[in-house]
Amino acid sequence: MAFLFLMLMELQGKRIILGVSASIAAYKAPMIVRELIKQGAEVRVVMTPSAEKFVSRTVLMNLSKNPVPMDMFEDDIQDGGSWHIHLAHWCDVMLIAPCSATTLARLAMGFYDTALSIIACALPKDIPLLIAPAMDSDMWEHPAVQRNIQTLIQDGSIIIPPAIGELASGIFGPGRLPDIDVLLAHCSHILSGSEVSIQRAAAPSEIEIHEEIPQRLSLYGKHVLITAGPTFERIDDVRFIGNFSSGKMGFALARQCAKQGALVTLITGPVSLKTPEGAIQRIDVESAHEMHDAVMKHQSKQDIIIMSAAIADFTPDKRHEGKIKKGDSDSMSVMLKKTTDILSELGKIKSHNQILIGFALESHNAMEYGKKKIAEKNCDLMIVNLANKIDSGFGGDNNTISIIDRVGGIKEFPTMTKDACAEAIIEQVLIFGDQS
């Protein structure tokens, strides 16, 4: 899949600290080390003393080819005095997987009494700390654990939401350590964000589970590209051709995908919205041309592409330098030319395992146009709404959508918030992906 190729590229030559705490999932730590090394990373392991009840320190030393500190005052790890500072500055990213409820509490409350916690404290501000909690569902949902998660998010840590499944207790629910390729994909995604802003993971309490969607349908580790907002096509230095898109629908989609564990690339036109929380790369563009270049640069690595931006169909043939003076003329003409149809280009080059979703905003005959557009653009799903209807289209917090699939199926929805619309769209994407 696409994100596996990205891992190969982004983990090559990277220095990674793997923190291991006392969770039953610690037995996966040797496999995590082995996969990181296989992807070309250099790995150092640090563990809590109680983690050794679940996984052998010797095995981790042999796999990583480095000492594995547990306590802060071990003679074998003293190297020039402030070993924990040197190690913290050595790495490109620190991943704690699994992270127990106790270690979460230590980190959130600033109780640094183990080698793992002191290294996490010593990380420079520009070194990401990824935390993958793993525990029983009742522990995960405990208010104290959720408060600690919120504190860590506010402090800048990146929380990788636990997976849903059968736990060691026999209970089925959230709390499992995500699959190793998902952990590596999160590391890769964060390391690839040097050129763009990386936002922090959504609070686990915000994650909603819908029983009607089979648990095997998941966005964990999937790469999702979303376009949002308008484009501005400059006439001169102070005037432009644009539209009334606020970007709220695209940002709601990015927020929903991140909540479900996806690795999101959000390419947005000029909007005044804050980047949603989660593993999101935000790329700001202005014009249709810039939107095209950004989408084409990132499209090949995506599992799902959602083109929700309101991209201008036309742009001025020539841009005037400076400001056009009004003068004595009563009128002004601007010659326009077509912009590149990005959705159509994506439909021509998309791979067989990519899902492509388009949007059709119409003032009349919306369903007929939506059916025509999904065929012409080679999309898998088309989201249709009306520009001249209350609680639909641009600007507001609500939307009224219908979803057409490539075989002609239509699912209509009542007026909902744009966040609820985003949830409905992602559910249909998951169902479509499972059926195709």
N, C-alpha and C positions, 0 to 999 in steps of 0.2 A: 504494500500500500504506500501512498504518497508520503505519509509521515515517517515511515521507516527510512526512506532515502534521506529525508531531512535530518534524521538522527545521525546517520552516518556522516553527514557533512558537518553538523554543528557540534558533535561531541569529539571529533577528531582533535587530539592534542590538548583537550581541556583538562584542567585540574579540578577534581571533584572530591569533596569530603563527604563520606557517607556516615551519618550518625545512626546508631542502632540502639533502641531502647527495649525495655522488657515487655514485649507483646508476643503472643504465640506466633504472630506473623514474622518474627525475627528469624525463623528458620529459612526465610526467603533471602536473607541478607547475602549469603554466599553467591546465590544466583544473580542478585543485583550487581555485585562486584564483578562477577564474571562477564555479564552482558556489557557493563560500562567499559571494561577493558577491551572487550571484543570490538566495541565501537570506536576504539582508539583513545579513550580517556585514560588519564593517570589518576589512580584512586588511592586515597588514604581513608582508613576506617577508624572511627572512634565510637566507643560503646559505653553504656552505663554498666556499673558493676552487676546489677541484677539481670541485665540482658544475657549474661553468660549462662544463666539458667536455661536459656532457650537456644543458644547458638554458640558454637565453639570459638573462642578467641583465637586459638591456634589455626583453625581453618581460615579465618579471615586474614590473619597475618600471612599465611602461605599464599593465599589468592592475591592479595594486594601487594605482596613483596615489601611490606612496611610494618613497623610496629603498630600495635593497636592499643592506644591508651584508654584506660578506664578511670583511674584516679588521677588527681592533679599533681601528686607528688611522687611519681614513679621515677626511679633512677634511670631506667632504660630510655625514657623519652626526654630527659633533660638535655637540651641542646642550646647552649649559649644563654641559659637563664629563662627568658620569657618564651618558652616553647609554644604555649598556646597562642600567643600573639603572632609568632612566626608562622605557625600552621594556618591560622585564620587568614593571614595576608597572602599565603601561598595559593589559595584556591580561587577558582572562578565562580564556583557555586557550592553551597552546602545543602545536601538533601538529608533530612531525617526521615528514615523509612525502615521499620515502622516507628511511629511516635506514640508512646503510651499516654494515658490520661495523666499519670504522675509527671512525666517529662513535660507535657503541655503546661501543667500547673507550675513547674519549676521555671520554665521559660517565661510564662506570662507574669509571674510574681517577682521575677528577678532573683531567684534563689539558685545561685550558681555554685553547687557543691560537687559536681561531677565533671569529668573531662569533657563530656559532650556539651553540657550546658555552658561551661566557661568558654569553650571555643565558639559556640553560637553567640555568646555575648560579645566576644572579641572581633567578630566579623566587621570589616569596614563597611560603611554605609552603602557603598556601590556594589557590594557582593550580595547576591540574592540568597535568602534563606527559604528553602522549600520544605514544607512540613506535610507528611502524609500520615495522618492519624489512623490508628487501627485498634479497635476495641469492640466489645459487645455493644449491641444497639442501645440497650438501656444506659450504658455508661456514656456512649456518644451523645445521647439526647439529654443527659443530665444538665440542669441549668448551670451548674458550676463549670462543667466542661465547655458549654457554649459561651459562657462569659469569658473563659480563658481564650477560646478561639477568637472572639471579638477583639480582645486585648492584643493578641498577637497580630491580627490583621491591621489594627490601628498602628501598631509599632512597625509595620512594613513587611511582615512575614507573608509568604505566599502559601496558602492552604490548598493542598490537593484533596478534593473531597473524597471520602471513602467510597468504595464500591458497595453495591447492594448484592446480597447473596446469602448463602448459608454460612453461619459463623461456627466457631469451635463449640459453642454452647448448644448448637442445634437450632438456634433461633434464626429465622430468615429476616434480614433487614439490612440497613446501612451500618457499616463498620468494618468491612473487609479492606485489607490493603489492596489498592488497585493492582491490576496486572503490571508486570515489570515493563512491558513495552509502553504502557501509559505513563509510568514514572519517568522513563527515559525520554518520552515525548515531551513531557512538561519541562524537564531539564533542557532539552534541545530548544524548545520554544522560547524559554527565558534567555538562553545564551544567544539566540538569534536576534534578540531585540536591541542590539547596540545602536541601531539607527532610528529606532522608534521608541515610544513610551510604553513601558510595561506596567500595567495596573495590577492591583492585588486581588487575590482570590475572593470570591463571594462568600459571605457567611454561610456555614453549613445549615443554619436554621432557616435560610431562605430556600433551600433545596426542596422541591416538592416532588413527591412520588405519586404517580397516577396508576392505579391498579389496572385500568383498562389497557394500558400499554405494557406488553410483555417485558419482563425485566431484561431479556436479552437485547432489547432494542436500546441502544445507548450511544451517546455522543462522546463517551470517555475516550480521550486520545485522538479524536477525529480533528482534522484540520478543516475549518470553516471560514470561507471568505465572504464578507458581507459589505455591500456598498450602501451608503446612506446619504441623505441630505440632497441639496440642489447642486448645480454647478453654476458658476458665474462666468459669463462670456464677455470679456471686456470690450467696450467700444472705444474708450479712451482711458485716461488715468483715473477718472472719477465716476464713470458711468459703465453700466454693464447690463446685459440681458440675463435675467434669472427667472426663478419661479418661487412659489410660496412654500416649498418643502421645508419642514422644520428638522427633519432627520429623526424624529421621535420613533418612527416605525423601525427603521434600521437599527437604532440604538437599543430598542426593546428586543429585537432579534439577537443582537450581540449579547445582551444581558442574559437572555434565556439560554443561549448556547453555552455561555461560560458557566452558568449555574449547573448545567448538565455535564460539565467536565471537558467541553470542547476547547480546542486551541484556536482562538479567533483572530483573524486579521480583519480589522475594521477600517475600510477606506472611505473617508467621509469628505463631502464637500463642505463649504463654509457654514457652520452651525455654531450655536452657543451652548451646546450640551456638554456636560461632564462625561468623560469616558466611564462606562460601566465598570464595576469591579469584576475581576476575574483574570484569567490568563488571556489578555487581549493586547494585541499590537494595534495601535491606532496610527493611521497614516492620513494626514491632512492634505487635501488637494483643493484646487480652485476651479479649474476649467474641465471641460469634457476631455480635452486632450490629455491633461494630467491624470484624470481618472482612468482613461484608457491605458496609459503607460503603467500606472501602478497595478491595475488589475492584471495586465498581461505579464508583468514581472512575477506575480505571485500565483497565478492561476494553476500552474502545473503541479504544485505541491498540495492542492486542496482536494478534500474528499467531497465537500459540499460548497457550492457557490450560490449565494443569494443576492440577486441584483435588485435591491430595493431603492436605490438612489434614483432621483428624478433628474436624469442627465439631459442636458439641452440637446434638442434635435438639430439646432442651427447655431452658428457662431458667426460673428462679423468676418467678412472676407478680408478686411484689412483693419488692423488696430491703429488708431491715431495716437501718436506720441503727444504727451501733455494733455491739456484740456481743450476740447473743441469750444470755441467762442460762439456765443449766440449771434453776435453781429446784428445785421439788419434783416436777416432772412426770417420769414414766417414759417419755414419748414426745413426739415433735414431728412435726407435719405440715407439708410444704412444698408449696404449690400450684404446679404447673408449667404453662407454656404453650409451644406450639411456636415454634421459631425460624424465621426465613425460610429457605427452601430455596434457597441461593445457586446451586447447580448447575442447578436447574430454571429459575431466572430467567435464567441465562446461556444455557441452551439455547433459550429463547424469543427472545432478542434478538441472538444471535450472527450476525455477517455471513456471507455465503456463502464468504468467503475466510479465515475463522477456523477453527482446529482446536481442538476442546474435548475434554479428556480428564478422565474422572471415575475415582474409586476406589470399590470396593465391598469392604468388609471384613465377612465373614460367618462365622457359626459352623457353618452347615450349608446345603446346597443352594446353594452359592456361585455356580456357573455359571448355574443357572436364574435366580437373582436378578440376576446381572450382565447377562444378556441382556434381562431385563425393564427394568432400570434404564437401560441404554444407549438403549432405545427411548423410555422415558418422559421422560428428561432431554434428549433430542436431542443426545447426545454422539457423537463420532466414534470414540473408543476408550474402553474401560472396563478398568481394571486391577483384577483380582480376586485376593484372597488370603483366607486363613482366620485367624480370631482365636484358635482353639483348637488350632493346630498348631505344633509345634516349628519354629523358624527361619521363622516367618511372622508378619506382623502387627506389633504394637507392640513397641517397646523395644529389641530386639536389633540386632545388626549385619548379620544375614542376613534374607532374605525369600524366599518362594516364590510366584511370581506367574503368572497367566495373563492374556493380553491378548485381549479380544474387540473386533472391529471392527464397524462399524455394519451391515455386510451379513451378519453372522453368523459370520465367520471366527474361529477360536480358535487361539491360539498359546500352548502351555504351556512353561514353563521349569523347569529343575531349581532346587533351592535354591542361591542365590548371595548374595554380599554385596550390600548395598543399593546400593553404587556400581555393581556389575555390572548389577543390575536397572535402575538409572537409565539406563545405557548401552543396554540392550536396549529400554527404553521409547522412548528418543529415536530409535533406529534405526527402530522401527515407526512413529513419528510421521513421520519423514522419508519412509519408503516410502509411507505413506498419503497424505501431501501430494503426492508425485510422481504418484500414481495418480489423485488426485481432480481 
